[in-house]
Amino acid sequence: MDRKDEKGTEEEIFLSKLRQSIDRMDHVLDHPSIPSKEQLKGHIHERLQRRRKSMMMELLLFWLVSLFVMGSGALLVYSAPWMVWLIQGVSFVTAFVLVVHFIIHRRKEDLG
């Protein structure tokens, strides 16, 4: 019983010291100020403006890249049509092989 009382008092002492330390930290640290409605609205408006601007930039870059890809594809068709047929054939064969591979792999999983 002596041991239990000793543990209880040690825990109580530790908890009281912890509370005192926390209270001291609360007094030392400045409490953050709560922003007003206008500040929050301004912050939200600013974030929306930045997001809208970044989305417009992404859209512009997407258009530029797609125009480059389409333009280079058109140039390739006019300058070397056999290269386009080769690329199309290789991609079709690759897609067909991948589909067959996944079908076989799925059947093996279902059986095993």
WOVENPE-V663259 format. One line per field, one symbol per residue. phi: phi as a letter, one per 30 degrees, with the letter a starting at -180 (. if undefined). psi: psi as a letter, one per 20 degrees, with the letter a starting at -180 (. if undefined). A space follows every 50 residues. Layout:
# WOVENPE-V663259
phi = ???
psi = ???
This chain:
# WOVENPE-V663259
phi = .ddddddddddddddddddddddddddddddddddddddddddddddddd dddddddddddddddddddddddddddddbdddddddddddddddddddd dddddddddddc
psi = hhgghggghggggghhhggggggghhhgqqpqqpqrghgggggggghggg ggghhhgggghgggghhgggghgghhghhnhhhghggggghggggggggg ghgggghhhhh.
